[in-house]
Amino acid sequence: MNTHFTKALVVALGLVVLSSCQPATSTTSQQSQSTTLIDEGVYAGLPFEMEHVKQPSFPDYQVNILDFGAKPDGITLNTEAINKAIRQVNEKGGGRVVIPAGLWLTGPIELLSNVDLHLEYNALVLFSADHTLYPIISTSFEGLETRRCQSPIFARGAENIAITGYGTFDGNGDTWRPVKKSKLTEGQWKKLLASGGVTNEKGDVWYPSEGARDGAKVTSEFNVPDSEIVKAKGDTLWESIRDFLRPVLLSFSECKQVLLEGVTFKNSPSWCLHPLMCEHLTVNNISVSNPWYSQNGDALDIESCTNVLVVNSTFDAGDDAICIKSGKNEEGRKRGIPTQNVIVYNNTVLHGHGGFVVGSEMSGGVKNIYVDNCTFLGTDVGLRFKSTRGRGGIVENIHINRVNMINIPGEPVLFDLFYGGASVKDEVPPVSEETPVFRNIYINDVTCKGAGRAIFFNGLPEMPIENINLKGITISDAAEGAVLSRAKGVTIDNLKIQTKTPSPTVRLTNVSTIKVNGEEVAEVGDEGKELNF
């Protein structure tokens, strides 16, 4: 039987059953059950062995936050009421905490073991714009150990947890994020300036406060403050730049049997969903939405996690959409926990820097990833693999099938190991533990209409990307054809590229053992070679 058809049928049937379930409204007991249905057919045809992801289940006990004094008026701060309800259910051995319809203003929510936080229809949870409610804590961000403000939704070391239902979490991210002038129209920029805040010296980046701007001045690793500056200024520095320490909307660290299902997560201060070192994670039928201008507004960053399902969901991001990570540089290698055994199936990405992304923080390694039946609508890049010198880590055994895309201004398929502005003209270092490795990657049945450069491979001179296999790739209305540089052992079958103006189908430089549509090329150096089909 066709495994793709079987898988689609299984997931569709699961959704039918899920849609027939009614939201809980009573504060009394109800029948205990697993909160989701993931049929074993979703694992059909996997090219690697993978333990089936364990789903959480909960006792037949539930409470309603109204019984703990919560008020849905958008004025009352409901932090204590919501967390008290969660603590009670946890202490009782588990169950469901119901957030009914209404506008619920709150500070940080901590999810505890054996608790299903359930949003009913028209439940809108808005996180407060008062940043003093979010303590500055030690955590990991962008692959490095640092300090950030407490995430609006968080859990650490919890087991058997879920966020389910039909409502929305809004992270109030506009009160935290800087905004680049280049991302707005002139009218939008003027309106933003009139709202308050400050700009940088060049006047091309807006910050919500001076503290947020000051924080940007003490960073050397993207958004993580420089350790030497922190050491020199002491702990007082952190409080002075509190507004810069933007949290991710949802941070689950070292948790097991986790489910996110049905709800909407939007308007995050930085990344939206960040499961870190989690096991048995299911993301099913959710919606993640960040504004197009949201700086570092990733939708989903799966970091150093094992046994993961991401299915039936929609992502609209200001940065990368579905992203696989495993720590950064020496810290990531020292942690040494890869992201592995991941299925990404039947998802849609509306905007984002990349639709499906690996890196650039992948120092702990990435392996056994299966992506199938996904749609990208206007992402900057489609399938985006990125890293740079210093990362180390091995990315391998990635399998991607049946991806449809339109209106991709960059590349539908991109491998770039010079991420972050490094120059290919730099002196070539010896291969070491800091050298990233990308190999054994299989991409089949990709169709894209409207693109910039059709395909771009940009490996390292000291470590070309290796054993990359593409089959059934059709790209039309592209600005230019494919460019393969510093790669070896590449096989591309049934490649069709249609460009808007005359352009070589494939340009090769510094490659070896290349086979495109049956034509074999043993080796090409700096002089380059063009292939036309």
N, C-alpha and C positions, 0 to 999 in steps of 0.2 A: 504493500500500500504506500502511496505517496506520503512521506513523513511530514512535509510542509502542510499538506491538506489536513492530515490528522491533527497536527498541532493547532492549526487555526480553528478546526471544529471543536476541539477540546476546550480551548480558551473561550470561544464564543459561548459554548454551553455553560461554562463556569460563570460567565457574566450574566446569562439569563437567570441562573439560580440566584446570584447575588442581588440582581435588581428586584427580585421578588421579595427580598427580606425587608421588613419594615423597621424604621428606627425605634429604639427603645424610648419609651416616654414615662414609664412607671418607676417609682423608687422602690418597688417591691422586687422579689426574686423573679427570675425567669430561667428558662432552661439553659443549661450550660452547653456551649458549643464552640468549635473553632470558628474564628471570625471570618475566615476566607476559604475558598475552594480553589486549590491549584492541583489539577489532575496530573497524574504521572506522565501523560502524553506530552507535556511541555518539554520533557527531557528526551523525546524521541529523536533519534538521529544525531545525538551529540557526538562530536569527533574525539571526545576525551571522557574519561570516567569522572563522575561527579556525584557526590552524595546528595540525595534529594533534600531540599531545603525544608527544615522543620518549621511548622506553623505554630504560633502560640494558640492556647486555648485558656478559657477562664471559667471560674466557678459561677454558679447561678446567683450572684449577688451584685446589686448595683445601687448606686446612690445618685442623687441629682444635686448639682451645686446650689440650687435654690434653697435646699435644706440646710446649707451652711452659711446663709446670709448673702449670697451673691445677688447682685441687682443688674439687670440688663438695660441700664439707662445711658451707657456711654460716658458716665461721669464718675460713678463709684468705682474705686480701685478694688478689683476682685482677687488680687493675688493670694491673700490669705485664705479666702473661701475655697478657691480652686485647689490649692495645695493641701488644705486640710481635708478636703474630700478624697484626694489621692492618697494621703497618708492613712485615712481610715480604712479605705478599701485594701490597701497594702497590709495593714495590721490585721485585718479580718481574714487574710489568706488569699485575697485577690477577687477580681470582678470588674465591673464597669463603672466608670464615672461619666455621667451624662451631662453635657452642656446643651441646654435646650435653645430654641430660637431666641434671638435677642442680640444686642450689641454689648459685648462684654469687654470692658477695659481692664487690663491686668499688667502686672510685671512678670518676671520670669516664672515659668512653670517647670517643676521637676517631676518627671515621670519615674515611678518606682516599680519594682518587680511585681509581676502578676496583675498589672492594671491595664485596662483598655480604656483610653480616653476617647469618648465617643461624642462627636458633634452631630446634633440633629439638623434637619433642614433649616436654613436661614439662621444658623448660629454663626455669628461673626465675632471672632476673638481678635481684638486690636491691642497690640502691645504698646505700652505707654511711651511717650516721647521724653519722659523724665529719665535721662541717662544715669542719674545717681541711683536708680533702682537696680541697676545691673552691676554687681560687684566686679572689680578687676581680679581676675583669677589666672593661675598658671594653666596653660593649655597648649595645644598645637594648632598652628595656622600656617597655611601654605607650606606644609611639610616641615616646619621648624618649631621647636619648643620656644614659647614666648609667653606674653601675657595679653589677654584680651578681656573685654567686658563679658560677663556671663551671658550665654545665649538665652534668648526668650523661651525656647523649649530645650530642655537638656535632660540627659540621663547618663549616669556613669556606673558601669558594672551591674546594670540591671538585667534581669532575665525575664522572658515571657512578657513582653510589653507590646502595646499596639496603640496607634492613633487611627481611628476609623470614623466613618460616617459620611456626612454630606456638606458640612459647613466649611468655613474659611478661617485661616490664620493669616493676619496681616502684621508684618514685622515693623511697620512704620519706618521703613528704611530711608525715606527722604529726609528724615531728621538726622541721619548719620552720614550719608554718603557724600563724597565730593562729586562734582560734575564737571566734565570737560566742555569747554565752550564749543569745540568742534562737533559735539554730538547733538547740539541744539540749533534750532533756527535762531535768527537774530531776535525775533520777537520773544521766543521762549527764554533766551539768555537775558534779555532786559527784564522780563518778569521775575526771573530767578534772582537777579541782583537787587531788585526792588523789595524782595521778601526779607532781606537781611543777610547775615553771613559776611564772609570776607573772601577775597581772592588772593592768589599768589602774586609774586612780584611782576610776573609777565602779564597778569590779568586774564589768563586763559583757563584757569581752573578755579572753580568756586568751592568754598568750604563752608559748612554750616556754622563754624565757630573758629575763634583763634586757636583754641586747643587742638582742633582737628588739623588746622594748617601747620601748627607747630610740630605735631606728630609726623607729618609728612617730611619735615626737614631733617629728622633724625633717623631716617631709614636708608639702608643701603641694599637690603634684600627685599625688593618690592614693597610689601606692607608690614614687614617685621622690623621694629627698631633695632638699630645697630648695637651689638652687645658692648662694644667699647664705650660708646656714648652713654649707654645705660649705666655701665660701671662707674663712669666718671661723674655722672649727675646723681646717682643714687636712686632710692625708691621714690623720692619726691617727684621724679620725672613722670612716673606712670599716672599719677593723679592729674598732673597738669595737662596731659594729652589724652585724657579719658575719651573725649569725643572722637579721637582718631582710632581708638581701639574697637573698631566695629566688630560685633560678633556675627557669627553665622546664625541664621534664624533657628535651625534645629541642629543640635550637637548631641549625637549618641556615641559615647566612647566605651569600648570594651563591653558591649552588650550582646546578649544572645537571644535568639528567637524573637525577632523584631518584625513587626508588620506596620506599614503605612498604607492605608487603603481608603479610597473614596473621597478624601478631603482635598481642599485647595490650600496651597502654601504660596504666599505672594509678598512682594515688596520687602525683601530681606535687606538688612543693613549691609551685608556682603554676600558670601555664598549663602545659598538657601538651605540645602539639606546636606549635612556632612556626617555620615556614619564613619567612624574611625575605629579600626581594630575590632569590628563586630563580626559575629558569626551567625549564619542562618538569618539573613535579612531578606524580606519580601517587600517590594514596592509595587503595588497593584492599583491601577485605575485611579491614579491621583493626577492633579493638575498643579504645575509649578509655574509661577509667572513673576518675572521681574521686568521693570521697564527697560527699554532698549538702551537707555543712557546710564544704566546702573553700573557703576564702577565695581569690578570684581563680582558682578552679579551672576555667578555660576548658578545653575539650577540644581544639579545633583553631583556631588563629589564623593565617590566611593573610594575610601583610602584604607589600604591594608586590611581588607575584609575578605572573608572566605565563605563560600556558599551563598550566592546572591541571586535573586530574581528581580528583574526590572521589567514589568509587563503592563501593556494596555494603558499607558500613561501619556500625558501631553506636557511638553516642556517649552517654555518661552523665556529665553534668558537674555541678560545684558552682557553675558560673557559665555564661556563654554556651557553646553547643555548637559549631556550625559558624559561624565568625565571619570576616568579611572586613574587613581594615584596610589603612591605607596611611600611617601616621605621624600625628603629633599637632601641631596648631597650626603655628607658624612653622617648626619643624624638619621637619615633614612636608611642608610646602609647598616648602621649600628642597630637600629630597630630590627631590620631584617625580616619584616613581615610583608610578603607579597600580597597583592590583590589577586585572588585566584578563584576559579570555579564560579563564573558569572554568566548568567543568561540575560540578554537584553532583547526582548521580543515584543513586536507589535506596538511600537511607540511612535509618536509624532513630535517633531521639533519644529516650532514655528519661526523662531529667531535664535541667534546665538553665534558666538565666534566659531564654534564647531558643533556639528550635530552629535557625533560620537567621537570622543577624544581620549587618547592615552597620553598622559604626561601633563606638564613637563616634569612634575615631581613624581618620579617613578623609581627612586633609588633603591627601594626594597624589592623591586621586581614586579612583573605582571605576567600572568600565564593562565591558560585555559579560559579564554573569553569567547563567548558565542553570541553574535549579533545577527538577528534575522527579522525580516519583514518590518522595516522601519521607513519612515517618510520624513524628509527634511525639506522645509519650505522657506527658502531664503536665508539659510544660515551662511555666515561669511565663508566658511569652509565646511565640507561635508564630513568625510572621515579624516580626522586630524591626529597624526602621530607626531609628538614633539618632545625634544629633549635638548641637552647641550653638554659640553664638556664639564666635568665636575660632578655630574649626577651619579655615574655608575649605574648599576642595575641592569637586568636583562628583561626584555619584553619579547615573549615568544608564545607560540601556539594560540594565535588569534585567528578566529574564523568568522567571516562576515558574509552574509548572504542576503540577497533580495532587498536592496535599498534603492528607493526612488527619490529623486531630488529635482527641484526646480529653482531657478534664480539664485545660483551660488556665485557671488561676485569673485571669490577666490578660486580655490581648487576643490573639485569634488573628492579627490583623493590626494592627501598630502603626507609626506614623511619629511620632517625638517629637524635635523639634529644641530642646527645653529640657532635655536630659539633664544630670544632675548638679546639679539643684536651682535652676537659673536661673529667675527669675520673669518671667512674661509682662507684669507691670506695670512692669518696668524701662523706662527711657527708650529709645525706639527709635533705634538707631544708623543711620547711613547705610550703604548697601551698599558693601562693600570686599572685598579679598582674604580677609578673615577671615570672610566670610559663607558658610556652607555652603549648597550647592544640591542638592536632590533633585528629579529630574525624569525623565520618560519611563520609567516603571516599569509593568510589565504582569503582573498576577496573575490566573490562571485556574484554575477547578476546585479550589476549596478547600472542604473539608467539616470541620466541627468540631462535636463534641457535648460540651457542658459548657464554659462560658466565663464570664469576668467581663463586661467591656464587649466587645461584639462586634467593633467596629472603632474605632480612634482615630487621627485625623489631627491633629497639633499642630504646624503650621508656624510660621515666624517672621513677624511683621507686615511686616518689611522684605523678606522673601523667602519667600512661601508655597511649599509643595510644589506641583509643577506637572505636569500631564499624567500623572496616575495613573489607570490603567485596570484595573478589576476586572470579571471576568466569571465567572458560575457560582459564586457564593459562598453556601454554606448553613451557617448557624450556629444550632444549637439548644441549648436549656437554658442560655441566657445570662442573666446577671444584669440586663443592660440592652442597649439597641440600639447603633447606631453613632453616633459623634460626629465630625463633620468641622469643623475649625476652621483658619483661615488656610491655605486651599488654593484652587487655581484650575485650571480645565481638568480636572476629575475626571469620569470616566465609569464608572458602575457598572451593569452589565446582569445580569439574572437573579439579583438579590439576594434571599435568603430568610433572615430572622432570626426566630427563635422565642425569646421571653423567658419566664422563669419567672413574672414578674409583669407587669402591663400597663406598657408602655414604648414611646415612639415608636420606629419602625424606624430613623429617621435624624434627628439633630438637627444643624442647620447654624448656624454663626456665622462672620462675617467670611470669606465664601467668594464666589467668582464663577465663572460658567460651569460649573455643576454639572448633571449629568444622571444621574438615578437611576431605573432601570427605566422609562426613556422619559420621565420627567417632568423638564423643564428648569427650572433656576433660574438667572436671570441674575446676581443679586447679592443677598447678605444681609449685613447689618452686625451691630452689637452686639445688635440686638433679637432676632436668631435666628429660626429657622423650623424647624418639624417636618414630617416626611414620614412617612406611614404606608402600608404596603402589606399 
